Amino acid sequence: MEFSGEKVTFKRVFNYIFGLFLITLGVAFSIKSGLGSTPVASVPYSLNLILGIDLGITTLMFQIFLVCLELVLLRGDFKRKHFLQVFVSLIFGAFTSFSISLMAFVPPADNLMVAFLMSFISVFLIALGIFFYVPTNIVPVSVEGAIQAIAIVTNNPFPKIKICFDVTVVLSSLILSYIFLGNFGSVGIGTIIGAVFIGYVVKLIHSLNYRLTGQNVDLKKM
């Protein structure tokens, strides 16, 4: 059996599911830290506060927008499987709920040092999750799908576009929150840390993997 022109193997499916789970675990650590949401969750959360509608709905709205962005950028290269990103977002949401429930077993961040440690654990888990699931070339979460599309169109490395994308999303959230709410919404120092460092950590993991295995993982494969 093949998917996206590649044979479906246990390793490929495992890396995909495991990678998605690591990302949601990173999101849970970010929330537990109390230093702000992850960069990609900042816009949906701001819309949730502004519009007063369910966070799940605003997240779905944001992801549909990103799928449309991919369609505009890739045009003829946009594949039918990319519409499945909306379905994947439902799985991602279930993993997120499960990961947050796991955080009940983690002691609260009762001081700033522990909070920062949790924030950096979040960055590492999200970066590692991206490294595991993106190269499987199954169906990307719309956020990574949009980053891949931008990286392909601009011919820039995935980690570099990841940093620019996260910073742009955080700035957009700040602007929306300040204009409509008069505050910074879900954005905190942890959000800034994520926006700046997740892309760099993906790059470091990629470099370390190449040194250890000699394999160059393609993070722009769609």
JOFENSUL-V824904 format. One record per residue. N is the residue number from 0. RES is the residue in one small letter. SS is DSSP state (~ for helix, > for strand, _ for the rest). PHI is phi in whole degrees, 0 to 359 (none if undefined). Layout:
BEGIN
{{N	RES	SS	PHI} {N	RES	SS	PHI}}
END
This chain:
BEGIN
{{0	m	_	none} {1	e	>	238} {2	f	>	216} {3	s	_	61} {4	g	_	79} {5	e	>	235} {6	k	>	293} {7	v	_	280} {8	t	_	243} {9	f	~	300} {10	k	~	298} {11	r	~	296} {12	v	~	292} {13	f	~	298} {14	n	~	300} {15	y	~	295} {16	i	~	293} {17	f	~	297} {18	g	~	297} {19	l	~	298} {20	f	~	296} {21	l	~	300} {22	i	~	296} {23	t	~	292} {24	l	~	294} {25	g	~	295} {26	v	~	299} {27	a	~	296} {28	f	~	297} {29	s	~	298} {30	i	~	294} {31	k	~	297} {32	s	~	294} {33	g	_	75} {34	l	_	259} {35	g	_	121} {36	s	_	288} {37	t	_	292} {38	p	~	307} {39	v	~	287} {40	a	~	270} {41	s	~	291} {42	v	~	292} {43	p	~	302} {44	y	~	292} {45	s	~	297} {46	l	~	296} {47	n	~	300} {48	l	~	289} {49	i	~	287} {50	l	~	271} {51	g	_	71} {52	i	_	246} {53	d	_	303} {54	l	~	298} {55	g	~	298} {56	i	~	290} {57	t	~	293} {58	t	~	295} {59	l	~	296} {60	m	~	301} {61	f	~	295} {62	q	~	291} {63	i	~	296} {64	f	~	301} {65	l	~	292} {66	v	~	297} {67	c	~	296} {68	l	~	298} {69	e	~	301} {70	l	~	301} {71	v	~	293} {72	l	~	287} {73	l	~	273} {74	r	~	51} {75	g	~	295} {76	d	~	274} {77	f	_	288} {78	k	_	260} {79	r	~	302} {80	k	~	299} {81	h	~	292} {82	f	~	293} {83	l	~	290} {84	q	~	299} {85	v	~	295} {86	f	~	294} {87	v	~	299} {88	s	~	297} {89	l	~	291} {90	i	~	295} {91	f	~	300} {92	g	~	296} {93	a	~	294} {94	f	~	298} {95	t	~	297} {96	s	~	300} {97	f	~	295} {98	s	~	295} {99	i	~	296} {100	s	~	294} {101	l	~	294} {102	m	~	293} {103	a	~	296} {104	f	~	271} {105	v	_	262} {106	p	_	302} {107	p	_	294} {108	a	_	281} {109	d	_	273} {110	n	_	211} {111	l	~	296} {112	m	~	296} {113	v	~	295} {114	a	~	298} {115	f	~	293} {116	l	~	299} {117	m	~	298} {118	s	~	295} {119	f	~	285} {120	i	~	298} {121	s	~	302} {122	v	~	301} {123	f	~	296} {124	l	~	296} {125	i	~	294} {126	a	~	297} {127	l	~	294} {128	g	~	298} {129	i	~	300} {130	f	~	296} {131	f	~	285} {132	y	~	270} {133	v	~	299} {134	p	~	293} {135	t	~	294} {136	n	_	57} {137	i	_	265} {138	v	_	224} {139	p	_	285} {140	v	_	298} {141	s	~	305} {142	v	~	297} {143	e	~	293} {144	g	~	299} {145	a	~	294} {146	i	~	295} {147	q	~	301} {148	a	~	299} {149	i	~	296} {150	a	~	297} {151	i	~	292} {152	v	~	293} {153	t	~	269} {154	n	_	57} {155	n	_	240} {156	p	_	297} {157	f	~	305} {158	p	~	301} {159	k	~	295} {160	i	~	293} {161	k	~	301} {162	i	~	297} {163	c	~	298} {164	f	~	296} {165	d	~	298} {166	v	~	297} {167	t	~	297} {168	v	~	297} {169	v	~	296} {170	l	~	297} {171	s	~	297} {172	s	~	295} {173	l	~	300} {174	i	~	295} {175	l	~	300} {176	s	~	295} {177	y	~	291} {178	i	~	291} {179	f	~	264} {180	l	~	244} {181	g	_	76} {182	n	_	216} {183	f	_	262} {184	g	_	57} {185	s	_	272} {186	v	_	277} {187	g	_	222} {188	i	~	298} {189	g	~	295} {190	t	~	295} {191	i	~	295} {192	i	~	301} {193	g	~	297} {194	a	~	298} {195	v	~	277} {196	f	~	256} {197	i	~	301} {198	g	~	299} {199	y	~	294} {200	v	~	292} {201	v	~	303} {202	k	~	297} {203	l	~	295} {204	i	~	297} {205	h	~	299} {206	s	~	294} {207	l	~	296} {208	n	~	298} {209	y	~	295} {210	r	~	293} {211	l	~	278} {212	t	~	247} {213	g	_	78} {214	q	_	261} {215	n	_	262} {216	v	_	284} {217	d	_	273} {218	l	_	270} {219	k	_	249} {220	k	_	284} {221	m	_	236}}
END
